[in-house]
Amino acid sequence: MDDKQSHWLEHFRNRKANVMDHELYNEFAILVPLVEKQKELHFVFEVRAQNIRQPGEICFPGGKIDSTDSSPAHAALRELEEELGVPASKVKLAGDLDYMITPFRFMLYPFLGLIDPDAVFKKNDGEVKEILFVPLSKLLEMEPKEHKIFLNVEPEEEFPFHLIPNGENYNWRTAFVNEQFYEYEGNVIWGLTARILTHVLQEIKGIKM
């Protein structure tokens, strides 16, 4: 083996795997907060303000990871303080949740956090219309409704069909997103928030006491 081949092998031994084309993705950090109220744990949700994207939808605190954030967890805690006024000193991170990659080139890094019962919530009216506290026990009892959204393949007009087998008759793979819906006291939790919520609930249900 010559020096060039040895150099290549050393490079691949030392590199850490990442998501392919990760630089093309928008990265977001999400905090799934729990807080004790009336001696019972509650999830903390936000209702989006009317002047931001997807107004009126229910979500967890979170947002885009900035270059100034030291880590995704730091971004999640920063967003919590910006949106709900709760500082990082009032939050204990329980741990990482499974990260998510969406068909729309979003990478989501969710974290589970426990907020001190004495923390004071002060919502950012520019981003948050309302704060919702939903008992963990109620959500553990629910089975979400499920519906599919099908994703269709539509090549651009200039797509070079002559370069692929079967040309315009190529048998494209199809895919779908399994959407879930939780309903609680007139509020609907769905989309990415519902998928993260389901993940957390499944983890909790799987804990052996």
C-alpha positions in Angstrom: 0.0 0.0 0.0 1.5 3.4 -1.0 1.5 6.5 1.1 -1.5 8.0 -0.8 -3.7 5.0 0.0 -2.6 5.0 3.6 -3.5 8.7 3.9 -7.0 7.9 2.5 -7.5 5.1 4.9 -6.4 7.2 7.8 -8.9 9.9 6.8 -11.9 7.5 6.7 -10.8 5.9 10.0 -10.9 9.3 11.8 -14.0 10.9 10.2 -17.3 10.8 12.0 -20.5 9.9 10.1 -23.1 12.7 9.5 -26.4 12.9 7.7 -25.5 13.1 4.0 -26.1 16.6 2.5 -26.6 17.9 6.0 -25.5 21.4 5.0 -28.7 21.6 2.8 -31.0 21.1 5.9 -32.4 23.6 8.3 -31.7 22.5 11.8 -34.1 23.2 14.6 -34.0 22.5 18.4 -37.2 21.6 20.3 -37.8 21.5 24.0 -40.5 19.2 25.3 -41.2 20.7 28.7 -42.9 19.1 31.7 -43.9 21.0 34.8 -45.6 19.9 38.0 -49.0 21.6 38.6 -51.4 20.5 41.3 -49.1 17.6 42.2 -49.3 16.3 38.6 -46.9 16.5 35.6 -48.2 18.6 32.7 -46.8 19.1 29.2 -46.3 22.7 28.3 -47.5 23.7 24.8 -47.7 27.0 22.9 -50.4 28.3 20.6 -48.6 30.3 17.9 -49.4 34.0 17.5 -51.3 35.2 14.5 -48.4 37.1 13.0 -46.0 34.2 12.5 -46.0 31.2 10.3 -48.6 28.5 10.9 -50.6 30.8 13.2 -52.9 29.2 15.8 -51.1 25.8 15.7 -50.0 24.1 18.9 -46.3 23.4 19.3 -43.5 22.9 21.8 -41.0 25.8 22.4 -38.2 25.7 19.8 -36.7 27.2 16.7 -33.8 27.4 14.4 -30.3 26.6 15.7 -28.2 29.8 15.4 -24.5 30.0 14.7 -24.1 31.5 18.2 -25.7 28.4 19.9 -23.1 26.2 21.5 -25.3 23.1 20.9 -28.8 22.0 19.9 -29.6 21.8 23.6 -28.5 25.3 24.2 -30.7 26.4 21.3 -33.7 24.6 22.8 -33.2 26.3 26.1 -32.7 29.7 24.5 -35.9 29.4 22.6 -37.8 28.4 25.7 -36.6 31.6 27.4 -37.3 33.8 24.4 -40.8 32.4 23.9 -42.0 31.6 27.4 -39.7 33.6 29.6 -38.3 30.6 31.5 -34.5 30.8 31.9 -32.3 27.8 31.6 -31.5 27.9 35.3 -35.1 26.9 35.9 -34.9 23.8 33.6 -33.4 20.4 34.2 -32.7 18.6 30.9 -33.8 15.0 31.3 -32.1 13.9 28.1 -32.1 13.7 24.3 -35.0 12.4 22.3 -34.8 10.8 18.9 -33.9 13.4 16.3 -36.1 13.7 13.2 -35.5 14.3 9.5 -38.5 15.5 7.5 -39.1 15.2 3.7 -38.8 19.0 3.7 -35.2 19.1 4.7 -35.7 19.9 8.3 -33.6 18.3 11.0 -35.2 18.4 14.4 -33.3 17.8 17.7 -35.9 17.4 20.6 -35.0 17.4 24.3 -37.1 16.5 27.3 -36.9 19.0 30.1 -38.4 19.4 33.6 -39.3 23.0 34.6 -39.1 24.0 38.2 -42.6 24.3 39.7 -41.8 27.8 40.9 -40.8 29.1 37.5 -42.7 32.1 36.2 -44.0 31.9 32.7 -44.1 35.2 30.7 -45.0 34.6 27.1 -43.6 36.5 24.2 -46.8 38.0 22.7 -45.1 38.4 19.3 -44.7 34.6 19.0 -47.1 33.0 21.5 -50.8 33.6 21.7 -51.5 31.2 24.6 -49.7 28.7 26.9 -51.4 25.3 27.3 -50.8 22.9 30.2 -52.0 19.4 29.4 -51.8 16.7 32.1 -49.4 13.8 31.2 -51.9 11.3 32.6 -54.6 12.5 30.1 -52.3 12.1 27.1 -51.1 8.7 28.3 -54.7 7.5 28.1 -55.2 8.8 24.5 -54.8 6.9 21.2 -54.2 9.5 18.5 -56.2 9.5 15.3 -54.1 8.7 12.3 -54.3 9.9 8.7 -51.9 9.7 5.8 -50.5 12.5 3.6 -49.1 11.0 0.4 -46.0 12.6 -1.2 -46.0 12.6 -5.0 -42.9 12.7 -7.2 -43.0 15.5 -9.8 -39.7 16.0 -11.7 -39.0 19.5 -13.0 -39.8 20.3 -16.7 -36.1 20.0 -17.7 -35.6 16.7 -16.1 -33.3 14.5 -18.3 -35.6 11.4 -18.7 -33.4 10.2 -21.5 -30.6 9.5 -19.0 -32.6 7.0 -16.8 -34.1 3.6 -17.6 -37.6 3.7 -18.9 -37.5 7.4 -19.3 -40.8 9.1 -18.5 -42.3 5.7 -17.5 -39.8 5.3 -14.7 -41.4 3.6 -11.7 -40.9 6.2 -9.0 -41.0 5.2 -5.4 -43.9 6.7 -3.4 -44.0 7.8 0.2 -46.4 9.1 2.8 -46.4 10.9 6.1 -48.4 9.4 8.9 -50.1 12.3 10.6 -51.4 12.0 14.2 -54.0 14.0 16.0 -54.6 14.5 19.7 -57.7 16.3 20.9 -57.9 17.8 24.3 -60.5 20.3 25.5 -61.1 21.7 22.1 -57.4 21.9 21.2 -55.8 19.8 18.4 -52.2 18.8 18.6 -51.0 17.4 15.3 -48.0 17.5 12.8 -44.4 17.3 14.0 -45.5 18.2 17.5 -47.8 15.2 17.6 -45.1 12.9 16.3 -42.6 14.1 19.0 -45.4 13.8 21.6 -46.1 10.2 20.6 -42.4 9.4 20.8 -42.2 10.8 24.4 -45.4 9.0 25.5 -44.2 5.7 24.0 -40.9 6.1 25.9 -42.7 6.8 29.2 -45.0 3.8 28.7 -42.0 1.6 28.1 -40.3 2.5 31.4 -40.4 -0.4 33.8 -41.1 0.7 37.4 
